[in-house]
């Protein structure tokens, strides 16, 4: 796990470790999987601009989301059926 650098690598490990039925559930989308494809395309359009030789000693990642101040704009959306992948899942 310490060598994983992106979501695609997580997906490959999940395919290796999870039972086929469980992996197929997590990896698929509904009906024609159009939304799954569009989500992947949307994430592929996100680019990060590397900043070189910039002072990062005082970075502030706080953001206001829906009126709430958060320490960094990273959130996890609700997901279902986590117990299929791990016994401690909800």
Secondary structure, DSSP 4 states (H G I P E B T S, - for coil): -TT--SHHHHHHHHHHHS-HHHHHHHH--STT-HHHHHHHHHHHT-------S---TT----EEETTEEESSS------S-GGGT-TT--
